[in-house]
Amino acid sequence: MNQLKLLLGPMRVPFLILTPACVSLGVGTAVWKSGPVNLIYLVLIFIGAVCAHISVNAFNEYFDFESGLDSKTTRTPFSGGSGTLPARPELARPALHIAGITLALASLIGLYFLSVRGLALLPVGLVGVFVIITYTTWWTRHPLLCLMAPGLGFGPLLVMGTDFILTGRYSWIAFVASLLPFFLVNNLLLLNQFPDVEADRSIGRKHLPIVVGRQTSSLIYSAFLFLAYLALLVGICFHYLPPASLLGLLTVFIAVPASINAFRHAENIKKLIPAMGLNVIISIVTPALVAVGLLIG
């Protein structure tokens, strides 16, 4: 039982709340354009999405431990992994098993929906599985791909996949909505890479803060925040999203200080931590608020 509790670390349970926030956005677009949805499908989507998130987290913990990165990283409340495997190396293999089991569960749910909704869902599933398995070992070696992979997974793949499963067709509504987590979740991982630049460089990673520096990356962070809110406004102006989706703009009041803080303290990790905390809130609360706006129409 104690070992099971310790394995919650590689799952990074506190961060799993991001998944239902993004899934809720796909649910919102489906309900807004098509009305009530299948509740069994909805439950299975949530289970599959959470399993996929646990899998990518556990794979990341395992590979970071095996590469020696964990011994070089200075952990913060928002980056550097859970610290479970460096403290308990014997849990490395069980963590890998968790990654594989949860990926298998997510894949089984995906295969069920593939049988129900047809082959049009297959590209979403295949790309999702590829990202989960290869993110730590491959995507992090390519700066632009590393920047885009998190948002791709939690944005277009998750939001549009959820909407497609619930409605049976792809839509521009879901695509526009998915741009919000695309930019915000890219930003979530981007800012969390700032403390790990030296450690990541030592094992061959090449994400944006390594290649262009933290200061320039902070400007990209601000640009992505702007693009996220711009996508929301454009979606409303062109009637892809209802006016109630303006609820998502409420997080602008913390996005502005987060952006300023990220620029001012890009090279001072201790002073950057408050911005990292605000960044987590922005990434979770914004899609959740837009989902509420979609549900109330």
Stockholm file with secondary structure:
# STOCKHOLM 1.0

chainA/1-297         MNQLKLLLGPMRVPFLILTPACVSLGVGTAVWKSGPVNLIYLVLIFIGAVCAHISVNAFNEYFDFESGLDSKTTRTPFSGGSGTLPARPELARPALHIAGITLALASLIGLYFLSVRGLALLPVGLVGVFVIITYTTWWTRHPLLCLMAPGLGFGPLLVMGTDFILTGRYSWIAFVASLLPFFLVNNLLLLNQFPDVEADRSIGRKHLPIVVGRQTSSLIYSAFLFLAYLALLVGICFHYLPPASLLGLLTVFIAVPASINAFRHAENIKKLIPAMGLNVIISIVTPALVAVGLLIG
#=GR chainA/1-297 SS CHHHHHTHHHHTGGGGGHHHHHHHHHHHHHHHHHCSCCHHHHHHHHHHHHHHHHHHHHHHHHHHHHTTGGGTCCCBTTBSCCSHHHHCGGGHHHHHHHHHHHHHHHHHHHHHHHHHHCGGGHHHHHHHHHHHHHTTTTGGGSHHHHHHHHHHIIIIIIIIHHHHHHHSSCCHHHHHHHHHHHHHHHHHHHHHTGGGHHHHHHTTCCCHHHHTCHHHHHHHHHHHHHHHHHHHHHHHHTTSSCGGGGGGGGGHHHHHHHHHHHHHTTTCHHHHHHHHHHHHHHHHHHHHHHHHHHHHC
#=GC SS_cons         CHHHHHTHHHHTGGGGGHHHHHHHHHHHHHHHHHCSCCHHHHHHHHHHHHHHHHHHHHHHHHHHHHTTGGGTCCCBTTBSCCSHHHHCGGGHHHHHHHHHHHHHHHHHHHHHHHHHHCGGGHHHHHHHHHHHHHTTTTGGGSHHHHHHHHHHIIIIIIIIHHHHHHHSSCCHHHHHHHHHHHHHHHHHHHHHTGGGHHHHHHTTCCCHHHHTCHHHHHHHHHHHHHHHHHHHHHHHHTTSSCGGGGGGGGGHHHHHHHHHHHHHTTTCHHHHHHHHHHHHHHHHHHHHHHHHHHHHC
//
